[in-house]
Amino acid sequence: MSASDLRVVVADIETKKLASDVGGWDAMRAGKGGISVLVVWDSWSGRFHLYDESTLGTAAEHLEAADVLLSFNGEGFDVPVIEGMLGRRLCIKHHYDLLLLIWSAISGRRKGNTLGEVAQRTLGAKKSGESVLAPALYDQGRFAELHDYAISDVDLTRRLFRFVQEHGGVVGQDGNLLELPLPELFRFIDLGSLPRETVSGV
């Protein structure tokens, strides 16, 4: 099996509402917060694909067509939200959730491992914004900023998985490499080349 044989996608959603707006996280996972944008990076096309609620069925087919789905907290949030919106389970072949991999490698306290915190420690890269601001961008019709933010999160997740491939883990809170339990399939995953660091907008 070669890397090019596997279709790998990296996905993330942004919601229209906050948990506090709809009665808590269980309601969010049931789809009550809606989806403003779902971004999918696809190793076969080499680009980012954007979906919203009107194309959620097509987005689900995209995720289900992939051999591997990579996410950050996708098992605990993104996938349940999509399933709640669709009213059915997604048939994902292989799903690797980086947050769950990190949690499985540490003992005790789980705080300090948000996407932004892990990316800052591991890549020296900051998130372009905070997820709590995404609903406000949606409400204000600032869709270019919303989509740019969502794409940036997916790209950070992809870059973190590339780092894990090369180094066997991410940088932990103590500043040392936190080794992660990687399945054999992981060595066949092709996440494309990483771009040089550039100033946003250049």
C-alpha positions as CSV (number, residue, x, y, z in Angstrom):
1,M,0.0,0.0,0.0
2,S,1.3,3.5,-0.9
3,A,0.4,6.8,0.7
4,S,-1.3,8.0,-2.5
5,D,-3.7,5.0,-2.3
6,L,-5.3,6.3,0.9
7,R,-7.7,9.2,0.8
8,V,-7.2,11.3,3.9
9,V,-9.4,14.2,5.0
10,V,-8.9,16.7,7.9
11,A,-12.2,18.2,9.0
12,D,-13.6,20.8,11.5
13,I,-16.9,22.6,12.0
14,E,-18.0,25.9,13.3
15,T,-21.4,26.4,14.8
16,K,-24.0,29.1,14.5
17,K,-24.7,29.2,18.3
18,L,-22.7,28.8,21.5
19,A,-23.5,26.1,24.1
20,S,-24.9,28.7,26.4
21,D,-27.4,29.7,23.7
22,V,-28.9,26.3,23.3
23,G,-28.9,24.8,26.8
24,G,-25.5,23.1,27.0
25,W,-23.0,20.8,25.3
26,D,-25.4,17.9,24.9
27,A,-27.8,20.1,23.0
28,M,-24.8,21.3,20.8
29,R,-23.8,17.7,20.1
30,A,-27.4,17.0,19.1
31,G,-27.1,19.7,16.4
32,K,-29.1,22.4,18.2
33,G,-26.3,24.9,17.6
34,G,-26.3,24.4,13.9
35,I,-23.3,24.5,11.5
36,S,-22.1,27.7,9.9
37,V,-19.3,26.0,8.0
38,L,-17.7,22.6,7.7
39,V,-14.2,22.6,6.2
40,V,-12.6,19.5,4.8
41,W,-9.0,19.3,3.5
42,D,-8.7,16.4,1.1
43,S,-5.4,14.7,0.3
44,W,-6.6,13.6,-3.2
45,S,-7.6,17.1,-4.3
46,G,-4.9,18.9,-2.2
47,R,-7.3,21.7,-1.3
48,F,-9.9,22.8,1.2
49,H,-13.6,22.2,0.6
50,L,-16.3,24.3,2.3
51,Y,-19.8,23.1,3.2
52,D,-22.7,24.6,5.1
53,E,-26.1,23.2,6.3
54,S,-27.5,23.3,2.7
55,T,-24.7,20.9,1.5
56,L,-24.3,18.9,4.7
57,G,-25.4,15.7,3.0
58,T,-22.7,16.1,0.4
59,A,-20.2,16.9,3.2
60,A,-21.2,13.6,4.9
61,E,-20.6,11.7,1.7
62,H,-17.2,13.3,1.4
63,L,-16.2,12.3,4.9
64,E,-17.5,8.7,4.4
65,A,-15.7,8.3,1.1
66,A,-12.3,8.9,2.8
67,D,-10.2,6.1,4.1
68,V,-9.0,8.2,7.1
69,L,-10.6,11.2,8.9
70,L,-8.3,13.3,11.1
71,S,-9.6,15.8,13.6
72,F,-9.1,17.6,16.8
73,N,-11.9,16.7,19.2
74,G,-13.9,15.4,16.2
75,E,-15.1,12.3,18.0
76,G,-16.3,14.3,21.0
77,F,-17.9,17.2,19.1
78,D,-17.7,17.6,15.3
79,V,-19.0,14.2,14.3
80,P,-21.8,14.1,16.9
81,V,-22.9,17.6,15.7
82,I,-23.0,16.5,12.1
83,E,-24.9,13.3,13.0
84,G,-27.3,15.3,15.1
85,M,-28.0,17.6,12.2
86,L,-28.4,14.7,9.7
87,G,-30.3,12.4,12.0
88,R,-28.1,9.5,11.2
89,R,-24.7,8.0,12.1
90,L,-21.7,8.6,9.9
91,C,-19.9,5.6,8.5
92,I,-16.3,6.6,9.0
93,K,-13.7,4.0,8.0
94,H,-10.8,5.2,10.3
95,H,-11.0,8.3,12.5
96,Y,-7.9,9.6,14.4
97,D,-8.8,12.3,16.9
98,L,-5.6,14.1,18.0
99,L,-7.1,15.3,21.3
100,L,-8.0,11.8,22.2
101,L,-4.5,10.6,21.3
102,I,-3.1,13.3,23.6
103,W,-5.5,12.4,26.4
104,S,-4.6,8.7,26.1
105,A,-0.9,9.6,26.5
106,I,-1.2,11.7,29.7
107,S,-2.4,11.0,33.2
108,G,-4.3,13.3,35.4
109,R,-5.2,16.8,34.4
110,R,-6.4,17.2,30.8
111,K,-6.5,21.0,30.7
112,G,-4.0,22.9,28.7
113,N,-4.5,20.9,25.5
114,T,-6.7,23.0,23.3
115,L,-5.9,23.2,19.6
116,G,-4.4,26.6,20.1
117,E,-2.3,25.5,23.1
118,V,-1.0,22.4,21.4
119,A,-0.2,24.2,18.2
120,Q,1.6,27.0,20.1
121,R,3.8,24.6,22.0
122,T,4.5,22.2,19.1
123,L,4.6,24.4,16.0
124,G,5.1,27.9,17.5
125,A,1.9,28.8,15.6
126,K,-1.1,30.7,16.9
127,K,-4.7,30.2,16.1
128,S,-6.2,33.0,14.0
129,G,-9.0,33.5,16.5
130,E,-11.2,31.8,19.1
131,S,-14.1,29.5,18.3
132,V,-16.4,31.4,20.6
133,L,-16.2,34.3,18.2
134,A,-17.4,32.2,15.1
135,P,-21.1,32.6,15.9
136,A,-20.7,36.3,16.0
137,L,-19.0,36.4,12.7
138,Y,-21.9,34.3,11.3
139,D,-24.5,36.6,12.8
140,Q,-22.8,39.7,11.4
141,G,-22.5,38.1,7.9
142,R,-18.7,38.3,8.0
143,F,-18.4,35.0,6.1
144,A,-14.9,35.6,4.6
145,E,-13.4,36.0,8.1
146,L,-15.4,33.0,9.4
147,H,-14.2,30.8,6.5
148,D,-10.6,32.0,6.8
149,Y,-10.7,31.2,10.6
150,A,-12.2,27.7,10.0
151,I,-9.7,26.9,7.2
152,S,-6.8,28.0,9.5
153,D,-8.0,25.6,12.2
154,V,-8.1,22.7,9.7
155,D,-4.6,23.6,8.5
156,L,-3.3,23.7,12.0
157,T,-4.7,20.3,12.7
158,R,-3.1,18.9,9.5
159,R,0.3,20.4,10.4
160,L,0.1,18.9,13.9
161,F,-0.5,15.5,12.4
162,R,2.4,16.0,10.1
163,F,4.6,16.8,13.1
164,V,3.3,13.6,14.9
165,Q,4.2,11.6,11.8
166,E,7.8,13.0,11.8
167,H,8.5,13.0,15.5
168,G,6.1,10.5,17.1
169,G,4.2,13.0,19.2
170,V,3.5,16.6,20.1
171,V,5.2,18.9,22.6
172,G,3.7,18.4,26.0
173,Q,3.1,21.0,28.7
174,D,6.5,20.2,30.2
175,G,8.2,21.2,27.0
176,N,9.2,17.7,26.1
177,L,8.0,15.4,23.4
178,L,4.7,13.7,24.4
179,E,4.8,10.4,22.5
180,L,1.4,9.3,21.1
181,P,0.1,5.8,20.4
182,L,0.1,5.7,16.6
183,P,-1.6,2.9,14.7
184,E,0.4,1.1,11.9
185,L,-1.9,2.7,9.3
186,F,-0.7,6.1,10.3
187,R,2.6,5.7,8.4
188,F,0.8,5.4,5.1
189,I,-1.0,8.7,5.5
190,D,-0.1,11.5,3.1
191,L,-0.7,14.9,4.5
192,G,1.0,16.8,1.7
193,S,3.8,19.3,2.0
194,L,3.9,22.0,4.6
195,P,4.0,25.6,3.4
196,R,6.7,28.0,4.5
197,E,5.7,30.3,7.3
198,T,4.2,33.5,5.7
199,V,2.6,36.6,7.0
200,S,-1.2,36.3,6.8
201,G,-2.5,37.7,3.5
202,V,0.8,37.5,1.7
